[in-house]
């Protein structure tokens, strides 16, 4: 592999790919891995297909098979990025090295990590085992037609990895100080209470939905879901939206709405929490519409985490903390295929303007990823 991780990261950043990503950025990625002997499967899901919704999303599954019966190790990630916003010092899709840092949207989340994956796998000999990339253009968006579609494809072609590493930016203060061995689940629930509009001076001719919604929210706010577990922090329920459109001061509104978000650990399921909230809403005359974004999962410390810890220690001298903190990622889907852990660059600037990665970290991460892949294939 002649290109460095820096050079590859610059090429990926220079291909704008605000979620949902299609086209150019996948062309760039394919050009990187095709010379390495990968069999590349690109496909689009989304708008225009029967029963689909949302904008088109491109996905890529690429595989290089090793000897028959050898182990299969996969890297997973996403080429889509969040909108850059305003106020950047330099153009967000014109990668620029200033001092020790590479600036550009996606530098850490997560085009930089994908560049490191490519360099790492370019140095894995074919007889070491089967290696693959699971790359989507729909992680920063609804995630309806991304990694879930890739999983369906992999099952159809019967290419299931033994272990999978997701390159999310998990490090906090220094590269290597944290890896994610699990994530909490997420469910968002829309609450609606219908009433009857009327004049505030004649309440007997109306039905005010607001007291009912207040009663629902008070009971939900009083819930103590759990105290946490050995690996997870306590589950939390948060009110994220409250509305009763009513521009007039003397009118009882016809409808009141709210939205809550629950991040939950492995003591719960999205279904159980949805049913619990729905029962409370209906008790007070309301309705609930839950949308489960993902279930919690845990890859218990063991073989896979030991491989990652050892690789990080050799290259950085740090022993990464094994954590389940933070939001969700596509690991919530990939855990249905095989054990999955997340490890990647420092996350301080992800989703911010002037997103940047230390150039030196790219080289170190590529070496860490190479060690992980080789060790995973040997087990």
C-alpha positions as CSV (number, residue, x, y, z in Angstrom):
1,X,0.0,0.0,0.0
2,X,1.8,3.1,-1.2
3,X,-0.6,5.7,0.3
4,X,-0.4,6.6,4.0
5,X,-3.5,6.8,6.2
6,X,-3.2,10.6,6.0
7,X,-3.3,10.5,2.2
8,X,-6.3,8.2,2.2
9,X,-8.2,10.2,4.8
10,X,-7.6,13.4,2.7
11,X,-9.1,11.7,-0.4
12,X,-12.2,10.5,1.6
13,X,-12.7,13.9,3.2
14,X,-12.5,15.6,-0.2
15,X,-15.5,13.6,-1.4
16,X,-18.5,15.4,0.2
17,X,-20.9,12.9,1.7
18,X,-23.5,14.5,4.0
19,X,-25.9,11.8,5.1
20,X,-27.3,9.8,3.3
21,X,-24.1,9.2,1.2
22,X,-24.0,7.8,-2.3
23,X,-21.8,8.0,-5.3
24,X,-18.4,9.8,-5.2
25,X,-17.2,8.9,-1.7
26,X,-17.9,5.2,-2.5
27,X,-16.1,5.5,-5.8
28,X,-13.1,6.8,-3.8
29,X,-13.3,4.0,-1.3
30,X,-13.6,1.4,-4.0
31,X,-10.5,2.7,-5.8
32,X,-8.6,2.3,-2.5
33,X,-9.5,-1.3,-1.9
34,X,-9.9,-2.8,-5.4
35,X,-6.1,-3.1,-5.9
36,X,-5.9,-5.1,-2.6
37,X,-7.9,-8.0,-4.0
38,X,-11.3,-7.4,-2.5
39,X,-14.5,-8.6,-4.1
40,X,-16.7,-5.5,-3.9
41,X,-20.5,-5.5,-3.6
42,X,-22.1,-2.0,-3.8
43,X,-25.8,-1.5,-3.7
44,X,-28.4,1.2,-3.0
45,X,-31.4,1.0,-0.8
46,X,-34.1,3.6,-0.2
47,X,-36.3,5.8,-2.3
48,X,-38.0,4.3,-5.2
49,X,-38.2,0.7,-3.9
50,X,-41.5,-0.8,-3.0
51,X,-42.3,-0.3,0.7
52,X,-39.2,1.9,1.2
53,X,-38.9,5.5,2.4
54,X,-36.2,8.1,2.7
55,X,-33.5,9.1,0.3
56,X,-31.3,6.6,-1.4
57,X,-28.5,5.1,0.6
58,X,-25.4,3.4,-0.8
59,X,-23.7,0.5,1.0
60,X,-20.6,-1.5,0.4
61,X,-19.6,-5.0,1.5
62,X,-16.1,-6.0,0.4
63,X,-14.4,-9.3,1.1
64,X,-11.1,-10.9,0.5
65,X,-11.3,-14.6,1.2
66,X,-8.5,-16.5,2.9
67,X,-7.9,-20.2,2.9
68,X,-11.0,-22.4,3.2
69,X,-12.1,-22.8,6.8
70,X,-10.0,-19.8,8.0
71,X,-11.4,-17.2,10.4
72,X,-13.2,-14.1,9.1
73,X,-12.5,-10.7,10.6
74,X,-14.5,-7.6,9.6
75,X,-14.1,-3.8,9.9
76,X,-17.3,-1.8,9.9
77,X,-17.9,1.9,9.5
78,X,-19.7,4.7,7.7
79,X,-18.8,7.1,5.0
80,X,-21.6,9.5,5.6
81,X,-21.0,12.6,7.7
82,X,-23.2,15.2,9.5
83,X,-23.8,18.6,7.8
84,X,-20.7,20.8,8.4
85,X,-22.5,23.9,9.5
86,X,-21.1,27.4,9.3
87,X,-17.9,29.1,10.7
88,X,-15.2,26.7,9.6
89,X,-11.6,28.1,9.4
90,X,-11.1,26.3,6.1
91,X,-13.6,24.6,3.8
92,X,-15.0,21.5,5.5
93,X,-14.6,19.3,2.4
94,X,-11.1,20.7,1.4
95,X,-8.9,18.7,3.8
96,X,-6.1,20.8,5.2
97,X,-3.1,20.0,7.5
98,X,-2.3,22.8,9.8
99,X,0.4,22.1,12.4
100,X,-0.1,18.6,13.7
101,X,-3.8,18.3,12.7
102,X,-5.8,17.3,9.7
103,X,-9.0,19.3,9.4
104,X,-12.1,18.4,7.5
105,X,-15.6,17.0,8.1
106,X,-15.3,13.3,8.8
107,X,-11.7,13.5,10.0
108,X,-12.5,11.6,13.1
109,X,-16.1,10.5,12.5
110,X,-15.1,8.4,10.7
111,X,-13.2,8.8,7.4
112,X,-10.0,8.9,9.3
113,X,-10.7,5.5,10.9
114,X,-11.7,4.0,7.5
115,X,-8.4,5.2,6.0
116,X,-6.6,3.5,8.8
117,X,-8.6,0.3,8.2
118,X,-7.6,0.3,4.6
119,X,-3.9,0.7,5.4
120,X,-4.1,-2.0,8.1
121,X,-5.8,-4.6,5.9
122,X,-3.4,-3.8,3.0
123,X,-0.7,-5.3,5.3
124,X,-2.6,-8.5,6.2
125,X,-1.4,-11.4,4.0
126,X,-4.1,-13.3,2.2
127,X,-3.2,-16.6,3.8
128,X,-3.9,-15.1,7.3
129,X,-7.6,-15.5,6.8
130,X,-10.8,-13.8,5.4
131,X,-11.1,-10.0,5.9
132,X,-14.0,-7.7,5.0
133,X,-15.3,-4.2,5.1
134,X,-18.9,-3.4,6.1
135,X,-19.4,0.2,5.0
136,X,-22.6,2.2,4.9
137,X,-23.8,5.7,3.9
138,X,-26.5,5.9,6.5
139,X,-25.2,5.9,10.0
140,X,-25.6,9.6,10.8
141,X,-29.2,9.6,9.5
142,X,-32.2,7.3,10.2
143,X,-30.1,4.2,9.7
144,X,-33.1,2.5,7.9
145,X,-31.3,1.4,4.7
146,X,-27.7,1.2,5.9
147,X,-26.1,-1.5,8.1
148,X,-29.3,-3.4,8.4
149,X,-29.4,-3.8,4.7
150,X,-25.7,-4.9,4.7
151,X,-26.5,-7.5,7.3
152,X,-29.3,-8.9,5.1
153,X,-26.9,-9.0,2.2
154,X,-24.2,-10.8,4.2
155,X,-26.7,-13.4,5.4
156,X,-27.9,-14.0,1.9
157,X,-24.4,-14.6,0.6
158,X,-23.5,-16.5,3.8
159,X,-20.5,-14.4,4.7
160,X,-20.7,-13.9,8.5
161,X,-17.6,-12.7,10.3
162,X,-16.3,-14.3,13.5
163,X,-15.4,-10.9,15.0
164,X,-16.2,-7.3,13.9
165,X,-14.6,-4.0,14.9
166,X,-16.5,-0.7,14.4
167,X,-14.2,2.3,13.9
168,X,-16.2,4.8,15.8
169,X,-14.1,7.5,17.6
170,X,-14.2,6.1,21.1
171,X,-11.0,7.6,22.5
172,X,-11.5,10.5,24.9
173,X,-8.3,12.3,25.9
174,X,-5.6,10.2,24.1
175,X,-5.8,7.7,21.3
176,X,-6.3,4.3,23.0
177,X,-7.8,5.4,26.3
178,X,-11.2,3.9,25.7
179,X,-13.0,1.1,23.8
180,X,-16.7,0.4,23.7
181,X,-17.8,-3.1,24.5
182,X,-21.5,-2.3,24.6
183,X,-24.1,0.4,24.2
184,X,-27.3,1.3,25.9
185,X,-30.5,0.9,23.9
186,X,-32.7,3.7,22.7
187,X,-36.4,4.3,22.3
188,X,-38.2,7.5,21.4
189,X,-41.9,7.8,22.2
190,X,-44.3,10.3,20.9
191,X,-47.2,11.1,23.3
192,X,-50.5,12.6,22.1
193,X,-53.6,13.7,24.1
194,X,-56.6,14.7,22.1
195,X,-59.2,17.1,23.5
196,X,-62.0,19.4,22.4
197,X,-61.2,23.0,21.7
198,X,-63.3,25.6,23.4
199,X,-63.4,29.0,25.2
200,X,-61.6,29.2,28.5
201,X,-64.6,30.8,30.1
202,X,-66.8,27.9,29.2
203,X,-64.7,24.8,30.2
204,X,-67.7,22.6,30.4
205,X,-68.1,22.9,26.6
206,X,-64.4,21.8,26.0
207,X,-62.0,19.0,27.0
208,X,-58.6,20.3,27.9
209,X,-55.8,17.9,27.0
210,X,-53.1,19.7,28.8
211,X,-53.9,18.4,32.4
212,X,-54.0,14.9,31.1
213,X,-50.6,15.3,29.4
214,X,-49.2,16.8,32.5
215,X,-50.4,13.8,34.5
216,X,-48.7,11.5,32.0
217,X,-45.4,13.3,32.2
218,X,-45.5,13.6,36.0
219,X,-45.9,9.8,36.3
220,X,-43.2,9.1,33.7
221,X,-40.8,11.6,35.4
222,X,-41.3,9.8,38.7
223,X,-40.2,6.5,37.3
224,X,-36.9,5.0,38.6
225,X,-36.0,2.6,35.9
226,X,-33.0,1.0,37.6
227,X,-29.7,1.7,39.5
228,X,-27.4,0.5,36.7
229,X,-25.4,-2.7,36.3
230,X,-21.8,-3.8,36.5
231,X,-21.2,-2.6,33.0
232,X,-24.0,0.0,32.4
233,X,-25.0,3.3,33.9
234,X,-28.6,3.7,35.1
235,X,-31.2,4.0,32.4
236,X,-32.7,7.5,32.0
237,X,-35.9,8.9,30.6
238,X,-35.8,12.4,29.3
239,X,-38.6,14.8,28.1
240,X,-37.3,16.1,24.7
241,X,-40.4,18.0,23.3
242,X,-43.6,19.6,24.6
243,X,-46.1,21.4,22.5
244,X,-49.7,22.6,22.4
245,X,-50.1,24.9,19.4
246,X,-52.4,27.6,20.7
247,X,-51.7,31.2,19.7
248,X,-54.8,32.5,21.5
249,X,-54.7,33.1,25.3
250,X,-58.4,32.5,25.7
251,X,-58.7,29.1,23.9
252,X,-58.5,25.6,25.4
253,X,-56.4,23.7,22.8
254,X,-57.6,20.7,20.9
255,X,-54.4,18.7,21.2
256,X,-51.3,18.4,23.4
257,X,-48.1,16.5,22.4
258,X,-44.8,15.5,23.9
259,X,-41.9,13.3,23.1
260,X,-39.6,11.4,25.5
261,X,-36.3,9.5,24.9
262,X,-35.2,6.6,27.0
263,X,-31.6,5.3,27.0
264,X,-31.7,1.9,28.6
265,X,-29.3,-0.8,29.8
266,X,-29.5,-4.5,29.6
267,X,-32.1,-4.8,32.4
268,X,-34.7,-3.7,29.8
269,X,-35.9,-4.2,26.3
270,X,-37.3,-1.5,24.0
271,X,-40.6,-3.5,23.8
272,X,-41.0,-3.7,27.5
273,X,-40.4,0.0,28.1
274,X,-42.7,0.9,25.2
275,X,-45.5,-1.1,26.7
276,X,-44.9,0.4,30.1
277,X,-45.1,4.0,28.8
278,X,-48.1,3.2,26.6
279,X,-50.0,1.9,29.6
280,X,-49.3,5.1,31.5
281,X,-50.4,7.2,28.6
282,X,-53.6,5.4,28.1
283,X,-54.4,5.4,31.8
284,X,-54.6,9.2,31.5
285,X,-56.4,9.4,28.2
286,X,-53.4,9.7,25.9
287,X,-51.8,7.7,23.2
288,X,-48.2,6.6,22.7
289,X,-46.2,5.9,19.5
290,X,-42.9,4.2,20.3
291,X,-39.9,3.9,17.8
292,X,-37.1,1.6,19.0
293,X,-33.8,2.8,17.6
294,X,-31.9,-0.2,19.0
295,X,-31.6,-2.6,21.9
296,X,-28.8,-2.6,24.4
297,X,-25.9,-5.0,23.9
298,X,-22.8,-6.1,25.7
299,X,-19.8,-8.0,24.3
300,X,-18.4,-9.3,27.7
301,X,-14.7,-8.9,28.3
302,X,-12.9,-11.9,27.0
303,X,-11.0,-13.0,23.8
304,X,-11.9,-10.1,21.6
305,X,-11.4,-7.3,24.2
306,X,-8.1,-8.9,25.1
307,X,-6.9,-8.7,21.5
308,X,-7.8,-5.0,21.4
309,X,-6.2,-4.1,24.7
310,X,-3.0,-5.9,23.8
311,X,-2.7,-4.1,20.5
312,X,-3.3,-0.7,22.0
313,X,-0.9,-1.3,24.8
314,X,1.9,-2.3,22.4
315,X,1.4,0.8,20.2
316,X,0.6,3.4,22.8
317,X,1.5,2.1,26.3
318,X,-2.1,2.7,27.3
319,X,-4.6,0.1,28.6
320,X,-8.0,1.2,27.2
321,X,-10.9,1.5,29.6
322,X,-13.7,-0.9,28.5
323,X,-16.9,1.2,28.5
324,X,-20.5,1.2,27.5
325,X,-21.0,5.0,27.7
326,X,-22.2,7.3,25.0
327,X,-24.9,7.1,22.4
328,X,-25.8,4.4,19.9
329,X,-23.9,3.3,16.8
330,X,-24.3,0.7,14.1
331,X,-22.8,-1.9,16.5
332,X,-26.4,-2.2,17.8
333,X,-27.2,-4.0,14.5
334,X,-23.9,-5.8,14.0
335,X,-24.1,-7.5,17.4
336,X,-26.7,-9.8,15.8
337,X,-24.0,-11.2,13.5
338,X,-21.0,-11.8,15.8
339,X,-19.2,-10.3,18.8
340,X,-18.6,-6.6,18.1
341,X,-16.4,-3.9,19.8
342,X,-15.9,-0.2,18.9
343,X,-12.5,1.4,18.9
344,X,-11.2,4.5,17.1
345,X,-9.8,8.0,17.2
346,X,-10.3,10.8,19.7
347,X,-13.9,12.1,19.7
348,X,-13.4,15.7,21.0
349,X,-14.2,17.4,17.7
350,X,-16.7,15.0,16.1
351,X,-19.8,16.8,14.8
352,X,-18.2,20.1,15.6
353,X,-16.9,22.8,13.2
354,X,-13.2,22.5,12.5
355,X,-13.3,18.7,13.1
356,X,-9.7,17.5,13.2
357,X,-7.5,14.5,13.8
358,X,-3.9,14.4,14.9
359,X,-1.9,13.2,11.9
360,X,0.3,11.1,14.1
361,X,-2.8,9.3,15.5
362,X,-3.7,8.1,12.0
363,X,-0.4,6.2,11.7
364,X,-0.7,4.7,15.2
365,X,-4.3,3.6,14.7
366,X,-3.4,1.9,11.4
367,X,-0.8,-0.1,13.2
368,X,-3.2,-0.9,16.0
369,X,-5.9,-2.1,13.5
370,X,-3.3,-4.3,11.8
371,X,-2.4,-6.0,15.0
372,X,-6.0,-6.5,15.9
373,X,-6.8,-8.0,12.5
374,X,-3.9,-10.4,12.6
375,X,-4.6,-11.5,16.1
376,X,-8.3,-11.9,15.5
377,X,-7.5,-14.2,12.5
378,X,-5.1,-16.3,14.5
379,X,-7.5,-17.2,17.3
